[in-house]
């Protein structure tokens, strides 16, 4: 829950880090990504996804359109309180792993989200996601469950409804 910090030269020794905004110092920023199709656009997810007594709950996803100088909360994400990972793909789509809501995708800059969580017996406890250089979406589900799942799909951007387990490998 240290907030959001930035440096203009990560190669400096030591790098000079500055706090972006005092308000962010009270939030658990868990993951950040930059849109590869528009370098001005960045997103970060909030809220610790793991169970611990001092875990800090988040308040959704935030977006910047000026390379991180200013940030605005996406109103469509106020119920995403435990963001484990956020990632952007080469089509400009955003993917979010949230402990309580599963795997979500936005095709419109975060205005709306589609749940693409695979239909398995595990609860919607998404723990991680990664997008490979080929566009494959890798997902892990099942935080602290008896059974956890590692799944992937080669077509995450074309899914129109929740992906069934049969469409994942």
C-alpha positions as CSV (number, residue, x, y, z in Angstrom):
1,X,0.0,0.0,0.0
2,X,2.8,2.3,-0.8
3,X,1.1,4.1,-3.7
4,X,2.4,5.0,-7.1
5,X,5.9,6.3,-7.6
6,X,7.8,7.3,-10.8
7,X,11.3,7.9,-12.0
8,X,12.5,9.5,-15.2
9,X,15.7,7.5,-15.4
10,X,15.7,4.0,-13.9
11,X,19.4,3.5,-14.9
12,X,20.5,6.3,-12.5
13,X,22.3,5.0,-9.4
14,X,20.4,5.7,-7.2
15,X,17.3,6.3,-9.3
16,X,15.3,9.4,-8.2
17,X,11.8,8.3,-7.3
18,X,8.9,10.8,-6.7
19,X,5.4,10.2,-5.4
20,X,2.8,10.7,-8.2
21,X,-0.1,11.7,-5.9
22,X,-0.6,11.8,-2.2
23,X,-4.0,10.1,-2.5
24,X,-2.3,7.0,-4.0
25,X,-0.1,6.6,-0.9
26,X,-3.1,5.0,0.8
27,X,-3.9,2.4,-1.9
28,X,-2.5,-1.0,-2.6
29,X,-1.4,-0.6,-6.3
30,X,-0.9,-4.2,-7.3
31,X,-0.3,-4.1,-11.0
32,X,0.3,-1.6,-13.8
33,X,0.4,-1.8,-17.6
34,X,0.9,0.5,-20.6
35,X,-1.2,0.2,-23.7
36,X,1.3,-1.0,-26.5
37,X,-1.0,0.6,-29.1
38,X,-0.9,4.0,-27.4
39,X,2.0,4.8,-25.1
40,X,0.2,7.7,-23.5
41,X,-2.4,5.3,-21.9
42,X,-1.6,3.4,-18.7
43,X,-3.7,1.4,-16.2
44,X,-3.2,0.2,-12.7
45,X,-5.3,-2.2,-10.5
46,X,-5.7,-1.8,-6.8
47,X,-6.3,-4.1,-3.8
48,X,-4.3,-7.0,-2.4
49,X,-5.7,-10.3,-3.9
50,X,-4.2,-12.6,-1.2
51,X,-5.7,-13.4,2.2
52,X,-3.9,-11.7,5.0
53,X,-5.1,-9.8,8.1
54,X,-3.6,-6.5,7.1
55,X,-4.5,-6.8,3.4
56,X,-5.5,-3.5,1.8
57,X,-8.7,-3.5,-0.2
58,X,-8.7,-1.7,-3.5
59,X,-11.0,0.7,-5.3
60,X,-10.9,-0.6,-8.8
61,X,-8.8,0.3,-11.9
62,X,-7.3,3.7,-12.6
63,X,-6.4,5.1,-16.1
64,X,-4.0,7.7,-17.3
65,X,-4.0,9.2,-20.8
66,X,-0.8,11.3,-20.3
67,X,1.9,8.7,-19.5
68,X,1.0,8.6,-15.8
69,X,1.0,12.3,-14.9
70,X,-2.6,12.3,-13.9
71,X,-5.0,9.4,-13.1
72,X,-8.8,8.8,-13.0
73,X,-10.7,6.0,-11.5
74,X,-12.7,4.0,-14.1
75,X,-16.3,4.1,-12.8
76,X,-17.0,0.6,-14.3
77,X,-14.5,-1.0,-11.9
78,X,-15.6,0.2,-8.4
79,X,-16.5,-3.4,-7.5
80,X,-13.1,-4.8,-8.4
81,X,-11.6,-4.7,-5.0
82,X,-8.8,-7.3,-5.2
83,X,-7.0,-6.9,-8.5
84,X,-4.2,-9.5,-8.8
85,X,-3.0,-8.5,-12.3
86,X,-3.8,-6.1,-15.2
87,X,-2.3,-6.4,-18.7
88,X,-2.8,-4.8,-22.1
89,X,-2.5,-6.7,-25.4
90,X,-1.4,-5.6,-28.9
91,X,-5.0,-4.9,-29.9
92,X,-5.4,-2.3,-27.1
93,X,-7.6,-4.6,-25.0
94,X,-7.2,-4.7,-21.2
95,X,-7.3,-7.9,-19.2
96,X,-7.9,-8.0,-15.4
97,X,-7.5,-10.8,-12.9
98,X,-9.6,-10.0,-9.8
99,X,-10.0,-12.3,-6.8
100,X,-13.7,-11.8,-6.5
101,X,-14.7,-11.4,-10.2
102,X,-12.4,-13.7,-12.1
103,X,-10.9,-12.8,-15.5
104,X,-12.3,-9.7,-17.2
105,X,-11.7,-8.0,-20.5
106,X,-12.4,-4.5,-21.8
107,X,-12.4,-3.6,-25.5
108,X,-13.1,0.0,-25.0
109,X,-10.5,1.5,-22.7
110,X,-12.2,0.3,-19.5
111,X,-15.6,1.8,-20.0
112,X,-17.2,-1.7,-19.9
113,X,-15.9,-5.2,-19.0
114,X,-16.8,-8.7,-20.1
115,X,-16.3,-11.6,-17.8
116,X,-14.3,-14.3,-19.7
117,X,-13.6,-16.5,-16.7
118,X,-13.4,-20.2,-17.7
119,X,-16.3,-22.2,-16.4
120,X,-14.7,-24.5,-13.8
121,X,-15.8,-25.7,-10.4
122,X,-13.3,-23.3,-8.8
123,X,-14.5,-20.0,-7.4
124,X,-13.6,-16.9,-9.3
125,X,-10.3,-16.5,-7.5
126,X,-8.1,-15.3,-10.3
127,X,-4.4,-15.2,-9.2
128,X,-2.5,-14.2,-12.3
129,X,-2.6,-13.6,-16.1
130,X,0.1,-13.0,-18.7
131,X,0.0,-12.2,-22.4
132,X,2.7,-13.8,-24.4
133,X,4.4,-12.2,-27.4
134,X,2.1,-14.3,-29.7
135,X,-1.0,-13.0,-28.0
136,X,-1.8,-16.1,-26.0
137,X,-3.5,-15.4,-22.6
138,X,-2.2,-17.5,-19.7
139,X,-4.4,-17.6,-16.6
140,X,-4.2,-19.2,-13.2
141,X,-7.3,-19.6,-11.1
142,X,-7.9,-21.1,-7.6
143,X,-6.3,-19.0,-4.9
144,X,-6.0,-21.2,-1.8
145,X,-8.3,-23.8,-3.3
146,X,-7.8,-27.6,-3.2
147,X,-7.6,-27.5,-7.0
148,X,-6.0,-24.7,-8.9
149,X,-6.0,-24.3,-12.7
150,X,-3.5,-23.1,-15.2
151,X,-5.2,-22.5,-18.5
152,X,-4.5,-20.6,-21.7
153,X,-6.3,-19.4,-24.9
154,X,-4.9,-18.2,-28.2
155,X,-7.9,-16.0,-28.9
156,X,-8.7,-14.0,-25.8
157,X,-9.7,-10.8,-27.8
158,X,-12.4,-12.6,-29.9
159,X,-14.3,-14.2,-27.0
160,X,-17.8,-12.7,-26.7
161,X,-19.0,-14.5,-23.6
162,X,-17.5,-16.3,-20.7
163,X,-15.0,-18.8,-22.0
164,X,-15.9,-22.4,-21.2
165,X,-13.3,-24.7,-19.8
166,X,-13.4,-26.6,-23.1
167,X,-12.1,-23.6,-25.0
168,X,-9.1,-23.4,-22.7
169,X,-6.2,-25.8,-22.6
